[in-house]
Amino acid sequence: MKYLKLPLAILSFILIFTSAKAIDKDSKIKAGLVFKFAHSIEWQNPRELSDFRIALLGAHPDLVTELKRITNRKKEGKFFIRIITYASIAEVGPSEILYVDFAKFPAFNLSALKSKGLLISDNNLYMDKTMLAFIQVDRKLSFEINKSNIQNGGLKLTSGFVGLAKKTIRMNEESPDSDFSEDINNTTGIENTTVVSPDNQVNQTSGLTEQSTAKKTEEKVARKAKAKPIAEDPEFVRKQNEIKQKEREIDLKMNEVVSKKQRLDQQLQSETLSTDEKIKLAEDRINLSKQEFGLRDSVVSTKKKEYENLQQELSKLNGKYITVIKELNLQKVLNIMIVAMIGFIIIALFVVYRNYRSKLAANVLLESQKQEITQQKKIIEEKNHEVLDSINYSKRIQSAILPDMHEIEKNLSDFFILYKPKDIVSGDFYYYNKSNNDIFLAAADCTGHGVPGAFMSLVGVKESRIANAQFNSPGKILKALNNGVKETLRQTAEDATGDGIDIGLIRLSNTQVAYAGANRPLWIIKKNSFNLIEIKATKSAIAGYTKANQEFEEHLIDLEKGDCLYLFSDGYADQFGGEFHKKLTTKRFKDYLISIKNHTMKDQRKELENFIEKWRGTDEQVDDILVIGIRI
């Protein structure tokens, strides 16, 4: 549809152009009259005016535009005309001329004027409310004047009003586009203007009346326009022939009467006639004179009837002519619309064809790009498959390095390990070892996750075994683990990485627990208590930016059977989810462990896994998860 906007705009412009002339006719006439009214009033102290203000309240936009067009070319003496528009009565300010449309503001009256100026009204039925009003007479624009209100307003009419009515007639009848800019001071006689006296009775001004002038002007224009159509009308020709036939008959009778009178006159001059004969002849002559007068009266009646018939035919033909003109104008508009529609269709077809060609070329390009993308996708899928195969194989290697669950179950009867990598391989790892009667168990969180984290976990498992083989104390094991990882990763060099491990390590000896931690605490829940005890870790990581030979604090705790121990990474508490997609937090993790402390360790693992999955919902797992639980 966006390609049709230009043709639609062109069509709209053509339609507006064809109708604009009729719409603007009255506005142009009113604008010219308002401008000329400014010339036709004697203004008080005109030299004190800095500019001449014409204010408009409720005026049609066409009237405002036409006034601005006229006044932009005019300069009145030493000041310029300024056009002001108001939207409400409250906004009305001082002005020399104020135009008010009473159809929009019927409550306006003379008392609302803010200065001594001329009030011009439109659509106003009450002349006592205004000084000058536009009116419609036989669908033609004219105006009326309330001379009393003008005088009471301190204004005086000048000879400038002379000829305005005649100018109005020409604007209505001949050329709606005529300009009022010509000087009208040379015209004489107010021919189309009525003056309202103080008692509101309308008196005709001196000169020709409005109706007679308008009627004569109409007849003159109609006769010029209709001379040819009247002569060609069959009905008119028939009536005209009848009238001529009657005229010929009357002429014959007149000639016969005249001949008889002449013979009687000759006989009356004869001296041989007696007095009685002369009286009889005189009576006959009188009768012939009466016949002559009757015939002349018939001629007058016939001429009058002919004139009336002509008037009737003229009126009928004038109506027909106006109808034909309207039909021709309508046909002209229709022709323009048809041409515009044809142009619109041609443009639309051109646009559609061009779009079709562009779309065809685009489809060819898209097909080529699609094939290229399909080929690249196939290559990427093959590469991705190879990478996934490699990572899956790495998972097998990592699983083989981690402690065997069957080996742990031989020495621990009630425990669980919840191990959920974020990706295929994990950066978290758990450590198990039995030395004599001591059991070593750890939960570790390496820097990163996925493949980088998995590499770190391999290093951590290897160095944990080496350290545990050398020492039996958790604190010393972590110290040796720190030095071993730093040496393996060459973190003593200047360009060393900051990768490290957070870990919690315990040694179980019957009911006594020795614990040491690097940023990972130990949680304890007593059998008969709903409080969680937290043994804090040393605030240093294994390797990374931790110095060599770092000491890790060791804690000895005596426990009872039924007490629970928990080691974990930070992945569980940092998981996003819930109603507002926020972190689970350590507090919620603690509260949930306390709520399920009486469950078996296997049930606790299931509860913890279900809880974290429900919390996560549709959110992505953000880190590797590792939780170890042991019941003494």
RABEL-V358585 format. One record per residue. N is the residue number from 1. PHI is phi in whole degrees, 0 to 359 (999 if undefined). NEAR is the number of other ideal C-beta (glycine too) atoms within 8 Angstrom. D_CENTER is the distance of its C-alpha to the mean C-alpha in Angstrom with 1 decimal. Layout:
# RABEL-V358585
n=[N:N]
phi=[PHI:PHI]
near=[NEAR:NEAR]
d_center=[D_CENTER:D_CENTER]
This chain:
# RABEL-V358585
n=[1:2:3:4:5:6:7:8:9:10:11:12:13:14:15:16:17:18:19:20:21:22:23:24:25:26:27:28:29:30:31:32:33:34:35:36:37:38:39:40:41:42:43:44:45:46:47:48:49:50:51:52:53:54:55:56:57:58:59:60:61:62:63:64:65:66:67:68:69:70:71:72:73:74:75:76:77:78:79:80:81:82:83:84:85:86:87:88:89:90:91:92:93:94:95:96:97:98:99:100:101:102:103:104:105:106:107:108:109:110:111:112:113:114:115:116:117:118:119:120:121:122:123:124:125:126:127:128:129:130:131:132:133:134:135:136:137:138:139:140:141:142:143:144:145:146:147:148:149:150:151:152:153:154:155:156:157:158:159:160:161:162:163:164:165:166:167:168:169:170:171:172:173:174:175:176:177:178:179:180:181:182:183:184:185:186:187:188:189:190:191:192:193:194:195:196:197:198:199:200:201:202:203:204:205:206:207:208:209:210:211:212:213:214:215:216:217:218:219:220:221:222:223:224:225:226:227:228:229:230:231:232:233:234:235:236:237:238:239:240:241:242:243:244:245:246:247:248:249:250:251:252:253:254:255:256:257:258:259:260:261:262:263:264:265:266:267:268:269:270:271:272:273:274:275:276:277:278:279:280:281:282:283:284:285:286:287:288:289:290:291:292:293:294:295:296:297:298:299:300:301:302:303:304:305:306:307:308:309:310:311:312:313:314:315:316:317:318:319:320:321:322:323:324:325:326:327:328:329:330:331:332:333:334:335:336:337:338:339:340:341:342:343:344:345:346:347:348:349:350:351:352:353:354:355:356:357:358:359:360:361:362:363:364:365:366:367:368:369:370:371:372:373:374:375:376:377:378:379:380:381:382:383:384:385:386:387:388:389:390:391:392:393:394:395:396:397:398:399:400:401:402:403:404:405:406:407:408:409:410:411:412:413:414:415:416:417:418:419:420:421:422:423:424:425:426:427:428:429:430:431:432:433:434:435:436:437:438:439:440:441:442:443:444:445:446:447:448:449:450:451:452:453:454:455:456:457:458:459:460:461:462:463:464:465:466:467:468:469:470:471:472:473:474:475:476:477:478:479:480:481:482:483:484:485:486:487:488:489:490:491:492:493:494:495:496:497:498:499:500:501:502:503:504:505:506:507:508:509:510:511:512:513:514:515:516:517:518:519:520:521:522:523:524:525:526:527:528:529:530:531:532:533:534:535:536:537:538:539:540:541:542:543:544:545:546:547:548:549:550:551:552:553:554:555:556:557:558:559:560:561:562:563:564:565:566:567:568:569:570:571:572:573:574:575:576:577:578:579:580:581:582:583:584:585:586:587:588:589:590:591:592:593:594:595:596:597:598:599:600:601:602:603:604:605:606:607:608:609:610:611:612:613:614:615:616:617:618:619:620:621:622:623:624:625:626:627:628:629:630:631:632]
phi=[999:295:282:269:295:295:300:296:295:297:298:298:297:297:296:295:295:290:260:292:297:292:293:271:300:298:297:293:295:299:297:295:293:302:296:286:300:298:279:256:238:275:275:286:51:297:289:275:281:278:206:257:259:248:258:233:244:75:285:294:304:295:294:298:298:292:298:296:296:291:288:295:261:247:226:269:65:257:226:258:276:240:264:236:245:238:255:210:294:296:278:299:240:298:198:280:230:236:262:230:270:290:293:263:229:292:277:289:214:298:294:279:293:266:205:282:217:266:264:250:244:226:58:246:265:240:289:289:268:217:256:215:228:283:225:248:241:51:63:239:284:214:208:236:239:257:297:296:295:294:293:296:278:80:248:220:286:246:292:295:286:295:88:295:295:296:298:298:298:299:295:288:269:253:222:294:261:298:253:273:286:290:283:252:287:272:279:228:88:264:260:229:241:249:249:266:283:304:271:66:264:273:246:284:282:294:103:289:284:298:294:295:296:298:295:296:295:300:297:295:295:295:296:295:283:247:302:291:299:294:296:265:285:299:297:295:297:298:294:295:294:299:296:296:297:295:297:296:297:296:299:298:297:298:297:297:297:298:299:298:297:296:295:297:298:294:295:295:281:286:273:278:279:280:296:298:295:295:295:297:295:297:295:298:296:297:297:296:297:297:299:298:297:296:295:298:296:296:299:299:298:297:298:296:297:300:296:295:298:299:297:297:296:298:296:298:294:298:297:298:297:298:298:297:299:298:297:296:297:296:296:297:297:297:298:297:296:296:299:297:296:298:299:299:295:298:297:297:297:297:296:296:296:297:296:297:296:296:294:297:296:295:295:298:295:296:296:296:294:298:298:294:295:299:295:294:298:297:296:295:297:295:296:297:297:296:295:297:299:294:292:300:292:297:298:298:294:295:298:291:283:294:299:282:295:295:293:292:296:292:246:235:275:231:205:209:228:262:234:230:296:292:249:294:254:235:267:267:213:245:237:220:201:244:232:59:260:263:245:253:218:218:240:236:231:274:298:82:213:71:298:300:296:296:299:296:295:297:296:296:298:300:289:295:296:296:293:292:290:270:229:252:267:304:295:290:300:294:296:293:297:301:294:294:294:298:290:298:272:53:276:273:284:292:266:290:278:259:291:207:223:261:211:238:234:233:236:263:232:59:259:255:238:254:228:218:220:242:70:238:275:244:252:230:239:292:301:256:226:249:255:256:262:247:262:284:266:290:278:212:270:279:65:70:265:285:292:290:62:296:272:242:294:247:240:250:230:266:237:242:296:100:289:245:243:223:243:195:269:271:294:293:289:270:289:275:165:77:295:251:57:246:294:296:76:295:297:298:298:299:300:290:299:296:290:246:296:276:285:295:296:295:292:299:300:298:297:296:293:296:295:290:291:294:296:294:60:269:287:282:292:267:205:293:241:216:226:241:235:224:254:292]
near=[4:4:9:9:8:8:12:9:8:12:11:8:8:11:10:8:7:10:9:8:9:6:8:11:9:7:13:12:13:13:14:15:13:13:14:13:12:13:10:11:13:7:8:6:6:7:5:4:10:3:8:11:11:16:13:14:15:9:10:7:6:9:13:12:9:14:14:9:9:14:13:6:6:9:6:8:5:3:10:8:14:9:10:10:9:12:4:6:10:4:7:12:8:6:12:11:13:13:14:14:13:13:7:7:10:6:5:10:6:10:4:8:11:7:7:7:12:13:13:15:14:12:7:11:3:6:10:7:10:15:12:13:12:12:8:8:8:5:4:11:12:13:13:13:13:14:10:9:12:15:9:6:13:6:13:7:11:9:6:12:11:11:13:16:14:12:13:15:14:10:14:9:9:6:6:10:6:9:7:12:6:5:4:13:8:5:9:4:10:12:12:12:14:10:11:12:10:4:4:8:6:9:7:6:8:4:6:6:6:13:6:8:14:13:8:8:10:9:9:8:10:11:9:7:8:12:8:6:10:12:8:6:10:5:7:10:10:8:10:9:8:8:12:8:8:10:10:8:8:12:8:8:10:11:8:8:12:9:8:10:12:8:8:12:9:8:9:11:5:7:3:3:9:5:5:6:8:10:8:8:12:9:8:10:12:8:8:12:9:8:10:12:8:8:12:9:8:10:10:8:8:12:8:8:9:10:8:8:10:9:8:8:13:13:8:8:12:11:8:9:12:8:8:8:8:8:8:8:8:8:8:9:10:8:8:10:10:8:8:12:9:8:10:12:8:8:11:11:8:8:11:9:8:8:9:8:8:8:8:8:8:8:8:8:8:8:8:8:8:8:8:8:8:8:8:8:8:8:8:8:8:8:8:8:8:8:8:9:8:8:12:9:8:12:10:8:8:14:7:6:7:8:9:5:7:6:9:12:8:5:7:8:4:7:11:10:11:13:9:11:10:12:9:9:12:15:15:18:13:14:15:11:9:8:7:4:4:10:10:16:13:13:15:18:14:14:11:9:12:11:9:10:16:13:8:14:15:10:11:17:12:9:12:13:10:10:14:12:5:8:8:7:10:14:11:11:17:17:12:12:15:16:10:11:16:12:9:9:11:7:11:7:6:3:3:9:6:7:10:13:15:12:16:15:14:14:13:11:8:5:7:10:12:13:14:16:16:17:10:15:9:15:13:14:14:9:8:4:6:5:7:9:8:8:12:5:12:12:4:8:11:14:12:11:5:12:4:7:7:10:7:14:7:10:9:7:10:5:11:8:7:8:12:12:14:13:12:12:15:10:15:15:11:10:16:11:10:9:3:4:7:7:7:13:8:6:6:9:11:10:8:11:13:11:6:11:10:3:8:6:12:7:9:14:13:8:11:13:10:8:9:13:7:7:10:11:7:3:10:3:9:9:11:14:15:19:15:14:13:13:10:10]
d_center=[17.1:15.8:19.1:18.5:15.5:18.1:20.5:18.0:16.9:20.7:21.5:18.9:20.5:24.0:23.3:22.0:25.0:27.5:26.4:25.8:29.6:30.3:27.3:28.4:32.1:32.6:30.3:32.4:35.6:34.6:33.5:36.9:38.8:37.2:38.1:41.6:42.1:41.9:45.0:46.8:47.2:49.8:47.8:49.8:50.3:48.0:49.3:47.7:44.2:42.1:39.3:38.9:35.9:34.3:32.0:29.6:28.7:26.3:26.6:24.7:22.4:24.8:27.7:26.3:25.5:29.0:30.8:29.2:30.2:33.8:34.3:33.1:36.3:38.6:40.6:42.8:46.0:45.4:42.0:38.5:36.4:33.3:30.5:29.0:26.4:26.4:24.2:27.0:30.8:31.2:29.6:32.1:34.4:37.5:37.3:39.7:37.8:35.4:33.6:32.5:30.9:33.0:30.8:28.2:30.8:34.1:35.6:35.9:39.4:41.6:42.1:38.5:39.4:39.5:41.9:44.3:42.1:41.5:39.4:37.8:36.4:34.5:34.7:37.6:40.6:42.7:44.2:45.8:42.4:41.8:43.7:42.2:40.0:38.4:39.7:39.6:43.1:43.4:39.7:40.3:39.0:41.7:42.3:44.8:46.3:47.6:50.3:51.5:48.2:47.9:51.4:50.9:47.9:50.3:49.1:51.3:50.6:51.8:52.8:49.3:48.4:51.0:49.5:45.9:46.5:47.9:44.9:42.6:44.6:44.3:40.5:40.2:42.8:42.7:39.8:36.5:35.6:38.8:38.6:40.2:41.1:44.7:47.3:48.3:51.3:53.8:53.1:55.4:55.1:52.2:51.8:48.6:48.4:49.6:50.7:50.5:53.6:53.7:54.5:51.4:53.6:52.4:55.2:55.2:55.5:58.4:58.0:56.7:54.7:51.1:51.9:54.8:53.0:49.9:52.2:54.3:51.3:49.9:53.3:53.7:50.4:51.0:54.5:53.4:50.6:52.8:56.3:56.2:54.6:57.2:60.1:59.0:58.4:61.3:61.5:61.6:64.3:66.4:66.4:67.2:70.2:71.4:71.3:73.2:75.8:76.4:76.7:79.3:81.2:81.2:82.3:85.3:86.3:86.0:88.3:90.7:90.8:91.3:94.1:95.8:95.5:97.1:100.0:100.5:100.6:103.3:105.3:105.0:106.5:109.6:112.7:114.3:111.9:113.0:111.1:109.8:108.6:106.8:105.1:104.1:102.6:100.8:99.3:98.2:96.6:94.7:93.4:92.3:90.5:88.7:87.8:86.5:84.4:83.1:82.2:80.5:78.6:77.6:76.3:74.2:72.9:72.2:70.3:68.3:67.5:66.5:64.2:62.7:62.2:60.6:58.2:57.3:56.8:54.8:52.5:52.1:51.6:49.2:47.1:47.4:46.5:43.3:42.5:43.2:41.2:38.2:38.8:39.1:35.9:34.2:35.9:34.8:31.1:31.7:33.5:30.6:28.2:30.7:31.0:27.3:27.1:30.0:28.5:25.2:27.4:29.5:26.5:25.1:28.6:28.9:25.7:26.8:30.3:29.2:27.1:30.1:32.4:30.1:29.8:33.6:34.3:31.9:33.7:37.0:36.0:34.6:37.8:39.8:37.8:38.1:41.9:42.1:40.1:42.3:45.3:44.2:43.3:46.7:48.3:46.3:47.3:50.9:50.8:49.1:51.7:54.4:53.0:52.7:56.2:57.4:55.7:57.0:60.4:59.9:59.3:62.6:64.3:62.6:63.6:67.1:67.4:66.1:68.9:70.0:69.0:72.3:74.2:72.3:73.0:76.7:76.8:73.9:74.0:70.8:67.8:64.5:62.3:58.6:57.5:53.9:52.9:49.3:49.8:52.8:55.2:55.2:55.7:57.4:61.0:63.8:67.4:70.6:74.3:77.5:80.4:83.6:82.5:79.3:75.9:73.2:69.5:66.3:62.5:61.0:57.4:57.2:54.6:51.7:51.5:51.7:54.0:54.5:55.2:57.6:59.5:59.9:61.1:63.8:65.0:64.9:66.9:69.5:70.0:70.1:73.0:74.8:74.4:75.5:78.5:79.6:78.8:78.9:77.1:73.2:72.9:75.0:73.3:69.9:71.5:73.0:69.7:67.9:70.4:70.5:66.7:66.5:69.4:68.0:64.5:66.3:64.4:67.0:65.8:63.3:60.7:61.0:58.1:57.2:57.4:59.3:60.0:59.6:62.4:64.3:68.0:70.6:74.2:75.5:79.2:80.0:78.2:77.7:74.5:74.3:70.7:69.2:65.5:63.2:59.9:60.3:61.9:64.2:63.3:66.1:66.0:69.4:70.7:71.0:68.0:64.3:63.8:62.8:64.9:63.3:65.6:63.7:63.9:64.7:61.6:62.1:61.1:63.5:63.4:60.3:60.7:63.5:66.8:69.8:72.4:69.8:71.5:69.8:70.9:72.7:72.8:75.5:74.6:76.9:75.4:76.5:76.2:72.9:70.9:67.8:66.7:63.3:62.4:58.8:56.3:52.9:50.9:51.1:49.9:47.1:45.4:41.8:40.7:40.6:37.7:36.1:37.3:39.7:43.3:46.1:48.1:51.9:52.2:50.8:53.1:56.1:55.3:55.0:58.3:60.0:58.8:60.3:63.4:65.8:64.6:66.5:65.4:64.3:62.3:60.8:59.6:57.9:56.3:55.0:53.6:51.9:50.5:49.0:47.4:45.9:44.6:43.1:41.3:38.8:39.0:41.0:44.6:44.5:48.2:51.6:53.2:56.9:58.7:62.5:64.2:68.0:70.1:73.5]
